[in-house]
Amino acid sequence: MISPNASSQHNPATNDRALPEVAVVILNWNGKPFLEKFLPSVMASTYANMRLIVADNASTDDSVAFLAQYFPSVECIINASNQGFAKGYNSALKKVHSDYYVLLNSDVEVTPGWLEPMVALLENDHSIAACQPKLLSYHDRNLFEYAGASGGWIDIFGYPFTRGRVFDHCETDHQQYDAPEACFWASGAALFVRAQLYHQLGGLDEYFFAHQEEIDFCWRLQLSGFKIFVQPASVVYHVGGGTLAKGSPRKTYLNYRNNMIMLYKNLRWYNKLWQLPVRMLLNGVDAVKNLIGGDTQYFAAVVKAHLHFAGWMFFKKKASLFVKRKTGTLYGHYHGSIVWAYFIRGKKTFLEIVRHK
């Protein structure tokens, strides 16, 4: 059992120890244009004890040579193959010793003081295991970004949504979600996490390859007694869709398969008995709707996801990836259906659906 005290970081208010080290690790695969465009913003960060590392997932472009020539001060870790988001990070982070990790997408532009508020948040509350900044759209800076907005939530059937984005509806930022707050999951586009806890929990589930692995990881952190937070005082701008474009059959397949695996892993056994079948039924309705609309690839991707979920459940699952439930409270868990709220009741924004204080 993991104790929040076991990972407690130093509080600078009570000691003169140097600032904790933050390792910003960018996983790259054929992303030279993003590195060229966004690395300078990360290098301009004002936090005094930051390491900047690019973990290259066996790129076939000239990313590594480009880094060596134009950004020689950036550390580089080269993975032997394209291991996906989950295993790519796990492999790289085994080689990085630091107090905190920031898993940062290559298509993110950061602001100079983005690290300081997140460090302060975790240094002052040892029960917080991970956090994220506010994510705004790179292309429309007044709009919340799909992948994280201002903190991730989840509904009773495992549908992820955020403070600022429900399904495809992204809200305009009017500072309505500017309060730091506990949430269910922190976005993998800019995930700030205690390094010790990352390894104690086994990191990201490598079977996921990509998509929703950060939600699964944050769920396991909560089950271990920790909290996940969003700190909107830190702001970054995310392009999004840099690896798998929206609408890609591969992306559809991974999202559906991984979501069902995540539910199976983390739900109580008696919740599995009814929440998983309902979720699978909703998946089927969505697949048939797209088939009627002429999208046969979407339909095939959902069917494939269900078949592979069944294969994982009977042949692949590992007990080591399950954690014993230590907390009775899951922050950011909406005990209703956002499918019902959004499509039937016409509620399009986070506050219309959740209406929490």
N, C-alpha and C positions, 0 to 999 in steps of 0.2 A: 504494500500500500504506500502511495506517495503522499507525503505530508507537505502542505504549503510552506512550512518552516524550513523544510529540507533544501528549498531552492532560494531562500530569502537572499536578496541582494543587499548590498550596503546602502544605508541611507546617508546621503551626504550632509544632512542637517545635524548628524550626531557624531561625525567623524571627519578627519581631514584626508582620508584616502583619496587617491586620484579618481578622476571620473571613470565609471565603468566602461569597458571597451565594447564598442558596437561594431559588429562585422556586417556590412551591407553586402549581400551576396546576390549577384544577378545571374540567373541561369540563361544561357544563350544557346540557341540553335539556329544557325544561318541568319542571325539578326544583325549583321554589320550595319545596315542603315539606322537601326534603332540605337545601337551603341554609339555611332557617330553623332547622332542627334541628341541623345539624352545623357550620356556619360558626363558631359561637362556640367550639367546641373547637379548631378550627384557629387562631383568633385568640388563643387562650390559650397557644399554643406558646411555650416559653421560649427558643428559639434567637434570638440577638440580631441576626442579619442576614438576616431572612426577608422576602420579598415575598409577598403573597397576591393571586392573580389569578383571576378567573372568566372563562373563555372561553365565551361563549354561542353555541350553535349554532342561531341563529335561532329561539329559543323563541317559541311562540305563547301562552304564559301571560304573567303579569306579572313574570317573574323579574327582568328588567333594572330595571324601575321599583322593584321591591321592594328590590333591592340599593342603588339610588341613595338610597332613603329611609331604610333601616334600617342599611345597612353602607357608608356613604359613603367609608370609608377603603380599601375593597377595590377594587383596580384591575379594570376590566372591558374585555374585548376582545370585540367583536361580529362574528361570522362572518356572511357574507351569506346563507348557506343552511345547512340541516342537512347537514353534510358527513360525518357519522359520526364514530366515535372516531378513526380513523387520520388522515384529512385534516383533521378539526376541530382536532386537536392540532398537526399540521404547520403549518397556516395560522396558528394562534395563536402558536406558539413562534418563528416567524420574526420576530415583533414583540417578543420577550422576550430581553433580553441579561442573562445571569447566569452564575455559575460552575456551578451545578447546577440541574437541573429536578427537581421532584417532580410526576409525573402522578398526581393524586389524584382518585378517584371522589367524586362529590357525596354518596354514601351511606356515607361512612366517618367514624367518630368517632375522633379521635386522642387520645393522651395528652400531657400538657404537655411532657415531655422526649423526645418521639419522634424529633426531628430530630438531636439531638446524637450518638447512637451511630452513625447512618448517615454523618454528615459525618466523624466520626473514622475510621470504617472506610475510606472512600475517600481521605481525606487521608493516611493511613498506608500505603496500598498502591496505587500508581499503576497497577498491572496490573488492578485492579478497575474495570470500566466502569459497572456498574449494580448496584443492590441493592434489596432490599425488606425491610420490617419483618415481624414475625410477625403474621399475620392471624387473628383470632379472630372468632367469630360475634357479631354485635351482639345477637341474640336469645337466645343461650345462650353466655355469656362463658367457659365452660370448654371449649367445643367449637371445634376448628379450622374455619376458614371455607373453603368450597369453592374460591374463586377464587385462593387463593395459599398458605394455611396457613403452613408454615415452609419455603418454598422449592420451586420447580418443577423437576420431572424430566420425562423423556420416554423412551418405550420404543423398541424397534427398528422398530416400525411406525408411529411418530409419535403414539401415544396419550399425551397429557399427564397427569401425576399429580403429587402433591406429598408432601412430608414432612408427613403428617397427613391426607391425603385420597387415596383410590384409588377411581376411578369415583364412586359416590354415597355411599361410606362415609367419613364424617368422624369422626376420632378425638377422644377427650377429651384435652385438653392436661394432661399430667402432667409437663411440663418435659422430656419425652423428646427434644425437638428444639430445645433451647435453646442449642446450640453454634452460633456463626457458622460458616458452611460454604459452600463453592462449590456452586452448583447450575446447572441448565441454563437456567432462565428465571425472571425476577422478575415478579410479578403486576402487570398493568396497573392494578389497583385502587389501588396505591401504589408506583409505579415511580420510583425515585431514580436519576438518570443524569447523567453528565457532559455539560454542554450542548454543548461543542465536538464531542464524539463523536456526539451525537444528529444534528447537522447534517452532519458528515462522512460518515455512513452513509446520509444521505438520509431520516432519520426513519423513521416507520412506513410500511409499504407501503399506500398509499391505496386500492389495488384491494380490499384486505381489507374495507374499510368498518368492520367491527367483528368482534371475536372472533379470538383467536389471533395478532393482529398483534404483540403484545408477545413472544410465543414466537419468531416469525420474526425480530424485531429482535434479541432476545438471542442467537439462533443466529448471526446475521450478526456480532454483536459477538465471539462466541467464535471464529468463523472468521477474524476479523481479529486474533486474538492476545490478546484480553482475557478477563477472568473475570467471572462473574456471582455475586453472593453474597446470602445471607440473613443479616440481623442481628437475631436474636430479642430482643436487649436493647431493641429498639424494638417497641412493641406498638400495634396499631390494631384497631378493631372495625368489621366490614363487614356491611352489611345484605344486599347481593347481589340480583341480579335486578331492579335498579331501572329498566332500560331495556327489555330483552327478557326476559320471564318464562321460567322453565324450562319446557320443553315447547312453546314457540312454534315453529311451522314455520319461520319466518324465522330463528330462532336455530339450529335444526337444520341448515338449508340453509347458513348462513354457516360454522358449525363444520366441516361436512364439506368444503365447497368450499375453504375457506381452509387446512385441514389438508393436503389433497392438493397445493395450490399451494406450500405451505411445504416439503413433502417434495421436490417437483420442483426448487425453487430451491436447496435447501441440501444435498441428498445428493450424494455422489460419483456419477459417471455409472454406474458398475457396480453401485452399490447401488440406484439408481433402477430398474434392469432387473428386479429381483425384489421389492424392498420395496414399491414402489408397487402392482404388481399384487396382492400379498398383501393390502395395506391395502384396496384397492378390493374385493377378494373379501370381506373381513371386513365392510366397509360394506354389501355386498349381503346378507350373512347377517343382519345387524342389521335392515336394511330389510324383508326378507321376514318375519322374526320379528314385527316390529311390524305388518305387514300382516295376518298370520294372527291377531294379537291384536286386529285391528279398527281400528288406527290408520292410516288411509289417508293422512292428511296427513303423517305422518312418512315413510312410504314415498315419497310424491311429492316431499318435500323432499330426500331422499337422491338420488333419480333426477335431479332438477333440478341438484343439486350436481355430480353426475358429468358431466352434459351441459355445464354451464358451465365446469367444470374443463377439459374437452376444448377448449372454445372459447377459454379463456384460453391454453392450451398452444400452440394453432396460430395464434392471431390477436392475442393481447393482450400476451404476456410481453415484458418489457423487459430487455435485457442489463445495464443499469445497476444493476438491483436484485440482481445476482449478485455475490458477492465471492470473491476468490481465497483459497483456504485457506492460512492462515499457521500454524495450530497443529495438532499431531497429537492433542491431548487435548481432548475435549469433556467437561467436568464435568457430572455429573447425567444421564449417558446410560446407561440400563439396557439391556444387550445381550440382553435376553430379551423375552418377550411378557407384558404384564400381563393381557391377555385370558385367556391360558392359566393364569397364576398365580391370577387372581381367580375366574374362572368354572369352571375345571376342577379346580384344586388347592385351591380354597377359602381362599386367602391373602387376607385382607382389609385388613391394615395395611401401611404402608410398610416397616417393619422386617422383617416376615415375608417380604416379597417381595425386598427388596434385600439385607438382612443385611450391611451394610457397616460398616466402622469409620471 
